[in-house]
């Protein structure tokens, strides 16, 4: 059996797959914003979704605030948001 790699690469970059990927990342980002510390709002306001393309579309949930690494090391908020969405069967 020969696999058509080009087909799967095109599929992974198709608008429908990109939308599903971004929607899942948006749900994770929303959960992270809802559950994140809101002391100065900089951390939660800095949570965003970024899309990049490798062989397929990849949606990243990332923090842009300068204290993100410190907050993540103490709370694990982004990991917990991802796990919460996986449990719901949505992430």
Secondary structure, DSSP 8 states (H G I E B T S, - for coil): ----HHHHHHHHTSHHHHHHHHHHHHHHHHHHHHHS--SSSHHHHTEEEEEEESSSEEEEEEE-STTHHHHHHHH-HHHHHHHHHHHTT--
